[in-house]
Amino acid sequence: MLRTHTCNELKKDHGDQEAILCGWVAARRDHGKLIFIDIRDRYGITQVVFVPSVSKDAHDTAQKLGPEFVIKVTGKVVVRPDKMVNKDISTGEVEICAEQLEILNESEVPVFEIDDTVDVSEELRLTYRYLDLRRQKVKQALELRHKLCSTIHKFLDKEKFIEIETPVLTKSTPEGARDFLVPSRMSPGKSFALPQSPQLFKQMLMVAGMDRYYQIVKCFRDEDLRADRQPEFTQLDMEMSFVSEEDIFAVTEQLFQLIFKAVKGVDLPIPFQRMTHAEAKEKYQSDKPDLRKEGEEFSFVWIVDFPMFKYNDNENRWESEHHPFTSIKEEDMKYVESKEYGKVRARSYDLVLNGNEIGSGSVRIHKKDMQKKIFDIIGFNAEEADRRFGFLLRSFEFGAPPHAGAAYGIDRLVAILTGLDSIRDTIAFPKTQKGNCLITDAPSDVDKQQLEELGLMQLKK
């Protein structure tokens, strides 16, 4: 290892010890014969002092240092007098008196100052995201995201869930947002799609007897973007066999209680409040009500009993409120038979936090005849249903268990936990509102040869 300690590690107890630190020059202050710098790494900041009488070579080299130079410092840990302690940083009781200084790499002058208090345009921040990520605010969001995901893994492992990856290249089944298409070179004229969610695969995993599945997974939707939308986003995806809504609620509430304790030190009361969709719309004119009261920071509520169908006036047909794989409440089956589809309620549920939908799910249909009936109601004839979803219907012929699941938005949850306005700051390398990656200039033009190999032709605008 090039270093003995991180820049957040040295304390009073380390006094008179030899230490080697590596990091970036966060600040430099020249006080005549003495030069002070703050060296920064992912973990924190430590002050270093260069004294000519201790090491003239190190002092001379320190005069060449610029902001964001990458350096290696060797020296003795010196305990500061009480009146000189810097209480703003965890290493404020000590400083390093440098004996050796090595410049590992120089840096151009950064296009913006690496400081949370400096106002920088989002376009500039995302173009130089590797600089932006050095700032404390953004770095802390990624650290919290890591802790959240680590907590999820540990909890679900204890609860006997199995983490299973599902395909990224899959079949286009456009029902909702547009799919991102991936042309296939080996099957000319045909395309894969990037998954909007692993919905159908996780249902087939239940048919396969996996019983309890989860995945922290990337999903893709080609839709217009807002502050809380990205073309690629991350969700915690879960599915369980031989369960009802109550089992999903219980596991979710225990998981979120553990997450909030681990990452925020907050004791969440469970079970969460529940409210029907009709009650929410009547009382709050929203299916995502914010139930916080003065002083309370986080308020969860389950919204249940959603309509199963909504009418599309433009296309003169019924369509699914959530998705067509959702079960119907048993007592509302009579409305299906009488074709009063507007009265049918689904066994679906949304989890709302502070007025934000952070997850949704449902008890799934697990019988082929019922699934075909739902397809018929939303206007998929037998041929179209088989073309789009025949693989799922076939799996139901081989003993599909009752099953239910949910998916929770990781990006949005991290934004709420950190108080960030946009989910873009919870993602290491996000896209802009136009769906562009400024750091790599993607999407970009491709070579004519690549297009020809795929059997594609570029249309002139």
PAKE-954067 format. One line per field, with one value per residue (C-alpha): z negated, x, y. Coordinates in Angstrom, 1 decimal. Layout:
zz = Z:...
xx = X:...
yy = Y:...
***
This chain:
zz = 0.0:0.8:-2.4:-6.0:-6.9:-5.2:-5.4:-8.0:-10.3:-12.3:-15.8:-19.0:-19.9:-16.8:-18.0:-17.2:-14.9:-11.3:-8.7:-4.9:-3.3:0.4:1.9:3.6:2.7:1.5:0.4:0.1:-2.2:-2.0:-5.2:-4.3:-5.4:-6.4:-3.8:-4.8:-2.6:-3.1:-1.6:-0.8:0.1:0.1:-3.6:-4.7:-5.1:-7.0:-7.4:-6.4:-7.2:-5.3:-7.4:-5.7:-8.7:-8.8:-5.0:-2.5:0.4:-0.7:-1.3:2.2:3.8:1.9:3.6:6.9:5.7:7.4:6.6:7.2:7.6:6.5:3.9:1.4:-2.0:-4.6:-8.0:-11.7:-13.4:-15.5:-18.1:-17.9:-20.9:-22.2:-20.9:-17.4:-17.1:-14.0:-15.2:-11.7:-10.7:-12.4:-12.1:-13.5:-16.6:-14.6:-11.5:-9.6:-9.7:-6.2:-5.8:-2.2:0.6:3.9:6.7:8.1:10.8:11.6:12.4:14.7:12.8:12.2:14.2:10.9:7.3:5.4:2.7:1.8:1.3:4.9:7.2:10.4:13.3:13.7:17.3:16.2:13.2:15.4:18.1:15.5:13.3:12.0:10.4:9.2:7.4:5.3:3.7:0.3:0.9:4.0:2.5:-0.6:1.5:3.2:-0.2:-1.6:1.5:0.9:-2.7:-1.7:0.8:-1.6:-4.2:-1.6:-0.7:-4.4:-5.3:-2.3:-2.7:-6.2:-5.0:-2.6:0.6:3.5:5.7:9.4:12.4:15.3:18.9:20.1:23.8:23.9:26.0:26.7:25.0:25.3:22.7:21.1:21.8:25.0:25.1:25.9:28.9:29.7:33.3:33.6:36.1:36.0:36.7:39.4:39.1:35.6:32.3:28.6:26.1:22.8:20.0:18.5:15.5:14.9:14.4:16.6:15.7:12.0:12.5:14.4:11.6:9.3:11.8:11.5:7.8:6.7:4.0:2.9:5.5:5.4:7.5:7.4:11.1:13.9:15.8:19.0:20.3:23.4:22.1:21.6:18.5:15.3:12.2:10.8:14.1:15.9:19.0:16.9:13.3:10.5:8.4:5.8:7.4:5.3:5.8:3.4:3.8:1.7:0.3:0.1:-0.1:-3.9:-3.4:-1.0:-3.4:-6.4:-4.6:-3.1:-6.4:-8.3:-5.5:-5.5:-9.3:-9.1:-6.3:-8.1:-11.3:-9.5:-7.3:-9.2:-12.8:-12.6:-14.3:-11.9:-13.5:-11.7:-10.4:-7.9:-7.5:-4.8:-2.7:0.3:3.6:3.4:-0.1:1.0:4.1:2.1:-0.9:0.8:4.5:5.1:5.0:3.6:0.4:-1.8:-5.3:-7.2:-10.1:-11.6:-13.2:-11.6:-9.0:-7.2:-6.6:-4.8:-3.6:-1.5:1.1:1.9:3.9:7.1:10.1:12.3:15.6:17.0:20.2:23.0:24.8:27.6:28.5:27.3:25.2:21.7:20.5:17.3:14.5:13.4:15.7:17.1:14.8:11.7:10.0:9.4:6.0:5.7:4.7:7.9:10.3:10.8:12.5:14.9:15.8:16.2:18.2:15.7:15.9:14.3:11.0:10.9:8.2:8.5:5.8:6.3:3.9:4.0:1.2:0.8:-1.2:-1.8:1.3:3.5:4.9:4.1:5.0:6.3:6.7:6.8:6.3:9.7:12.0:12.0:14.1:17.9:18.5:16.2:17.8:21.3:20.1:18.9:22.3:24.0:22.0:22.8:26.5:27.1:29.3:29.0:31.7:30.3:26.8:27.9:30.0:27.1:24.0:25.3:23.3:20.0:20.8:21.7:18.3:16.6:18.1:15.9:12.4:11.6:7.8:6.4:6.2:5.5:5.5:5.6:6.8:5.0:6.6:5.3:6.9:5.6:2.1:1.9:3.0:0.2:-2.4:-1.4:-0.9:2.8:5.2:8.2:8.5:10.8:7.8:6.4:9.5:10.3:14.0:14.8:17.9:18.5:18.9:22.6:22.0:22.8:21.1:21.1:19.9:22.8:25.3:25.7:27.6:30.5:34.2:35.2:38.1:41.4:41.3:38.0:39.4:42.4:40.3:38.5:41.7:40.7:42.7:41.3:42.5:43.2:41.2
xx = 0.0:1.2:-0.4:-0.6:-3.7:-6.7:-7.2:-10.0:-8.1:-5.5:-6.4:-4.7:-3.7:-1.5:0.8:4.5:3.7:5.0:2.2:1.9:-1.1:-2.2:-4.8:-5.7:-4.6:-7.8:-6.3:-2.8:-1.9:1.6:2.6:6.1:8.4:5.6:3.3:0.1:-2.1:-5.3:-5.0:-8.3:-9.3:-12.7:-12.7:-11.9:-9.2:-6.0:-3.8:-0.1:2.6:5.9:8.7:12.1:14.1:12.4:12.7:13.9:13.1:9.5:9.1:10.5:8.2:5.2:5.7:4.9:1.5:-1.7:-5.3:-6.2:-2.6:-2.4:0.3:1.9:3.0:5.2:5.7:5.2:1.7:1.8:-0.9:-2.1:-2.4:-6.0:-6.4:-5.4:-7.8:-10.0:-13.4:-14.9:-13.0:-12.6:-8.7:-8.7:-6.7:-3.6:-1.5:1.3:4.7:6.0:9.3:8.8:6.4:5.9:3.7:2.0:0.2:-0.4:-3.8:-5.1:-6.8:-10.4:-13.2:-15.0:-13.9:-14.3:-16.5:-20.1:-20.8:-19.9:-22.9:-22.1:-24.5:-25.7:-24.5:-20.9:-21.1:-22.3:-19.7:-17.0:-18.7:-15.5:-14.7:-18.3:-18.0:-15.1:-17.5:-18.8:-22.5:-22.5:-20.0:-22.2:-25.2:-23.3:-22.0:-25.6:-26.7:-24.1:-25.1:-28.8:-28.1:-25.8:-28.6:-31.0:-28.7:-28.1:-31.8:-33.1:-30.4:-31.5:-35.1:-34.2:-34.5:-32.2:-30.6:-31.0:-30.0:-32.4:-31.6:-30.8:-31.4:-35.0:-38.2:-40.0:-43.4:-44.5:-47.2:-46.7:-43.5:-41.5:-38.8:-35.2:-34.5:-31.2:-30.9:-29.6:-26.7:-27.2:-30.9:-31.2:-34.2:-35.0:-34.3:-33.9:-35.4:-33.9:-36.2:-38.6:-38.6:-37.9:-41.7:-42.2:-38.9:-39.6:-43.0:-41.4:-38.9:-41.9:-43.1:-39.6:-40.0:-37.5:-40.0:-38.3:-36.4:-34.9:-32.6:-31.2:-31.6:-31.3:-34.5:-34.9:-37.7:-37.6:-39.7:-39.6:-37.6:-38.2:-36.2:-37.3:-36.9:-34.0:-33.9:-32.0:-32.9:-32.4:-35.0:-35.2:-37.2:-38.9:-41.2:-42.6:-44.6:-47.6:-48.2:-50.8:-50.6:-50.1:-46.8:-45.4:-46.4:-44.8:-41.4:-41.3:-42.1:-39.4:-36.9:-37.6:-37.5:-34.0:-32.9:-34.0:-32.3:-29.1:-28.7:-30.5:-30.7:-34.5:-36.9:-39.8:-43.1:-44.6:-47.0:-47.4:-50.7:-53.0:-55.5:-57.7:-57.2:-60.7:-60.1:-56.8:-58.5:-61.4:-59.5:-56.2:-57.1:-54.0:-53.0:-49.7:-50.7:-48.1:-49.2:-46.3:-47.3:-45.2:-42.0:-42.4:-39.7:-40.8:-44.4:-45.2:-48.6:-49.8:-52.3:-54.5:-57.6:-56.5:-58.9:-57.9:-58.7:-58.8:-60.5:-58.4:-60.7:-58.2:-58.1:-61.6:-60.5:-59.9:-56.2:-54.5:-54.1:-50.9:-50.1:-52.1:-50.5:-52.3:-55.0:-58.5:-60.2:-62.3:-65.5:-65.2:-65.2:-68.9:-68.1:-65.8:-68.7:-71.1:-68.4:-68.6:-64.8:-64.7:-65.9:-63.2:-60.5:-57.1:-55.0:-52.3:-50.6:-48.3:-45.9:-45.9:-43.3:-43.7:-45.9:-43.6:-44.5:-41.4:-42.7:-45.6:-46.6:-49.5:-50.7:-50.2:-52.4:-51.1:-53.8:-53.6:-57.4:-57.6:-54.6:-56.1:-59.3:-57.5:-55.6:-59.0:-60.5:-57.6:-57.9:-55.2:-56.7:-55.5:-52.9:-51.5:-51.5:-49.5:-47.1:-46.3:-46.7:-47.0:-43.9:-45.6:-48.9:-47.1:-45.3:-48.7:-49.6:-46.9:-48.1:-47.7:-48.0:-49.9:-47.4:-47.0:-44.3:-43.2:-40.5:-39.0:-37.1:-33.6:-32.7:-35.8:-35.4:-31.8:-32.9:-35.5:-33.0:-30.4:-32.8:-31.6:-34.1:-33.1:-32.4:-29.6:-27.4:-27.9:-26.5:-22.7:-23.1:-26.6:-28.2:-29.6:-33.2:-32.8:-31.4:-27.8:-24.6:-22.5:-19.3:-19.1:-21.3:-23.7:-25.9:-23.5:-23.2:-22.0:-19.9:-21.6:-20.1:-21.8:-25.1:-24.6:-23.7:-27.1:-29.0:-29.9:-30.0:-29.8:-32.5:-31.5:-33.3
yy = 0.0:3.5:4.9:3.9:5.9:7.6:11.4:10.8:8.5:10.3:11.4:12.6:9.0:8.9:11.7:11.3:8.3:8.2:8.3:8.2:9.9:9.9:12.2:15.4:19.0:20.5:23.8:25.5:28.3:29.9:31.6:32.7:30.0:27.7:26.1:24.5:22.2:20.3:16.8:15.1:11.6:9.9:9.6:13.2:15.9:16.2:19.3:19.0:21.6:21.9:23.4:24.1:23.1:19.7:19.0:21.6:19.2:18.7:22.4:23.2:20.7:22.0:25.4:23.8:22.3:23.4:22.5:18.9:17.7:14.0:13.7:11.3:12.8:11.2:12.7:12.8:13.2:16.4:17.1:20.6:22.9:23.1:26.7:25.5:22.5:22.6:21.4:21.4:18.2:14.9:15.1:18.6:17.7:16.8:17.7:16.1:17.7:16.6:14.9:13.7:14.9:13.1:14.5:11.5:13.5:17.1:18.6:21.3:24.1:22.6:24.2:24.7:24.8:21.5:23.0:22.4:26.1:27.0:27.3:25.4:24.8:21.2:21.1:21.8:19.5:16.6:17.3:17.0:14.5:13.0:16.4:16.9:13.5:14.8:17.2:16.1:16.4:14.2:11.7:11.3:10.5:7.6:6.4:6.4:4.5:1.9:1.5:1.2:-1.5:-3.3:-3.3:-4.7:-7.6:-8.6:-8.4:-10.4:-13.0:-13.5:-13.8:-16.6:-14.6:-15.6:-13.0:-13.9:-11.9:-11.6:-10.8:-7.3:-8.2:-9.4:-9.3:-6.0:-6.1:-2.4:-1.9:1.5:3.4:2.9:0.2:0.9:-1.3:-3.1:-4.3:-7.8:-8.4:-12.2:-12.0:-9.3:-7.1:-8.2:-6.4:-7.0:-4.6:-3.4:-4.4:-1.8:-4.2:-7.9:-8.4:-11.4:-13.1:-12.9:-14.4:-17.3:-17.7:-18.3:-20.9:-22.4:-22.8:-20.2:-19.1:-15.9:-13.8:-10.4:-8.3:-4.7:-4.2:-1.7:-0.9:1.1:3.3:5.5:8.3:12.1:12.9:15.0:15.6:12.2:10.2:8.7:6.6:4.0:3.6:1.2:-0.7:-3.3:-6.0:-8.7:-11.7:-14.3:-17.5:-18.7:-15.3:-12.5:-8.8:-9.0:-10.9:-8.3:-5.5:-7.3:-8.0:-4.5:-2.7:-4.7:-4.0:-0.2:-0.1:-1.6:0.7:3.9:2.8:1.9:4.9:7.7:6.4:6.9:4.4:3.9:2.8:-0.2:-1.3:1.6:3.4:2.1:4.0:2.9:4.6:6.0:7.5:9.1:10.7:11.9:13.3:14.5:14.7:12.5:8.9:9.9:11.9:13.5:12.6:14.4:16.5:19.5:18.1:14.5:13.8:10.6:9.4:6.1:5.0:2.0:2.9:-0.1:-1.1:0.7:0.5:-2.5:-0.7:2.8:3.9:5.3:7.8:8.3:4.6:3.8:0.8:-0.3:-0.6:-1.6:0.9:-0.8:-3.7:-6.6:-9.2:-8.0:-10.1:-8.8:-8.7:-11.8:-9.8:-7.7:-10.7:-10.1:-6.8:-8.6:-10.9:-8.0:-6.0:-3.1:-2.8:0.7:-0.9:-3.6:-3.2:-4.7:-6.5:-3.9:-1.5:1.5:2.5:6.3:8.2:12.0:12.3:10.3:6.9:4.9:1.5:-0.6:-4.1:-6.6:-10.1:-11.6:-13.6:-17.2:-19.0:-19.0:-18.6:-15.6:-14.0:-14.5:-12.9:-9.7:-9.6:-9.8:-6.9:-4.6:-5.4:-8.1:-10.8:-14.3:-13.9:-10.7:-12.0:-15.1:-13.0:-10.7:-12.9:-16.5:-17.5:-16.4:-18.1:-21.3:-21.3:-21.1:-24.4:-26.2:-25.5:-21.8:-21.0:-18.1:-15.3:-11.6:-9.0:-5.4:-3.1:-0.1:2.8:3.0:6.4:8.1:6.6:7.9:11.3:11.5:10.2:12.8:15.7:16.1:17.6:15.4:11.7:12.6:13.5:10.0:8.3:8.3:9.1:10.2:11.4:15.0:15.8:15.3:11.8:12.7:11.7:14.8:13.2:10.7:12.7:9.8:9.0:9.6:8.8:5.4:4.3:3.6:0.1:-0.7:0.4:-1.8:-4.8:-4.4:-3.9:-0.3:2.8:6.3:8.7:12.3:14.9
***
